[in-house]
């Protein structure tokens, strides 16, 4: 009876080790996937540009931008984001995913800066 109990313990241990060895690669791949965040599409990026323009216009019309210098800088950045968006669409049409993703990352950085700058309190 003791040998049977010992064999059951060994079988359980073996199953546990096998399960863990199969699960370990899945855990490492999961963290790898989460580290590689998905780059938004050009359409999603266009929405980000439109939102940045909307936030900027709201602040400009409300007279709440920090200064005329900030207003000029924000508007220049918004125009730059539109130009980059056109480049991203062109790259997408050519199948140049690397350039498209690079432009999208640049655009998102700019739109985030514009939104933050539009919400800075007036000095």
C-alpha positions in Angstrom: 0.0 0.0 0.0 2.9 2.4 0.7 4.4 1.8 -2.7 1.0 2.6 -4.3 0.8 5.9 -2.4 4.4 6.7 -3.3 3.6 6.1 -7.0 0.6 8.3 -6.8 2.7 11.1 -5.3 5.3 10.6 -8.0 2.5 10.8 -10.7 1.0 13.9 -9.2 4.5 15.5 -9.0 5.3 14.6 -12.6 1.9 16.0 -13.8 2.6 19.2 -11.9 6.1 19.6 -13.3 4.8 18.9 -16.8 2.1 21.5 -16.4 4.5 24.1 -15.1 7.0 23.4 -17.9 4.3 23.8 -20.5 2.9 27.0 -18.9 6.3 28.8 -18.5 6.7 29.6 -22.2 3.2 31.0 -22.3 3.9 33.3 -19.4 7.1 34.6 -21.0 5.3 35.2 -24.3 2.5 37.0 -22.5 4.8 39.5 -21.0 6.6 39.9 -24.4 3.2 40.7 -26.0 2.2 43.2 -23.4 5.6 45.0 -23.8 4.9 45.5 -27.5 1.9 47.8 -27.4 -0.2 47.9 -30.5 0.3 51.0 -32.7 -3.0 52.6 -33.5 -4.2 52.6 -37.1 -4.1 55.7 -39.3 -7.8 56.2 -38.8 -7.5 56.1 -35.0 -4.6 58.5 -35.3 -6.7 60.9 -37.4 -9.2 60.9 -34.5 -6.4 61.9 -32.1 -5.4 64.8 -34.4 -9.0 66.0 -34.6 -9.4 65.8 -30.8 -6.2 67.8 -30.3 -7.5 70.5 -32.7 -10.8 70.5 -30.8 -9.2 70.9 -27.4 -6.9 73.6 -28.8 -9.8 75.5 -30.4 -11.8 75.3 -27.2 -9.0 76.9 -25.2 -8.1 79.5 -27.9 -11.7 80.6 -28.3 -12.2 80.7 -24.6 -9.1 82.8 -24.1 -7.5 80.3 -21.7 -4.3 79.5 -23.5 -1.2 80.3 -21.4 0.2 82.9 -23.7 0.4 84.0 -27.4 3.7 82.2 -27.7 2.1 79.0 -26.5 -0.8 79.5 -28.9 1.6 79.9 -31.9 3.6 76.8 -30.8 0.5 74.7 -30.4 -0.9 75.7 -33.8 2.4 75.0 -35.5 2.4 71.5 -33.9 -1.1 70.9 -35.0 -0.2 71.7 -38.6 2.8 69.5 -38.3 0.6 66.6 -37.0 -1.6 66.9 -40.1 1.4 66.8 -42.4 2.7 63.7 -40.6 -0.8 62.1 -40.9 -0.7 62.6 -44.6 2.8 61.0 -44.7 1.4 58.1 -42.5 -1.5 57.5 -45.0 1.0 57.6 -47.9 3.2 55.1 -46.2 0.2 52.9 -45.5 -0.8 53.0 -49.2 2.7 52.0 -50.2 2.7 49.1 -47.6 5.6 50.8 -45.7 4.5 49.8 -42.2 7.7 50.9 -40.5 7.4 54.5 -41.7 3.7 54.5 -41.0 4.2 53.4 -37.4 7.0 55.9 -37.0 4.8 58.8 -38.2 1.9 57.6 -36.0 4.2 57.6 -32.9 5.3 61.2 -33.8 1.8 62.3 -34.3 0.6 60.8 -31.0 3.5 62.5 -29.2 2.5 65.9 -30.7 -1.2 65.5 -30.1 -0.6 64.6 -26.4 1.7 67.7 -26.1 -0.9 69.9 -27.7 -3.7 68.7 -25.5 -1.6 69.2 -22.4 -0.4 72.6 -23.6 -4.0 73.7 -24.3 -5.0 72.8 -20.8 -2.1 74.8 -19.1 -3.5 77.6 -17.0 -3.1 81.2 -18.3 -0.2 83.0 -16.8 
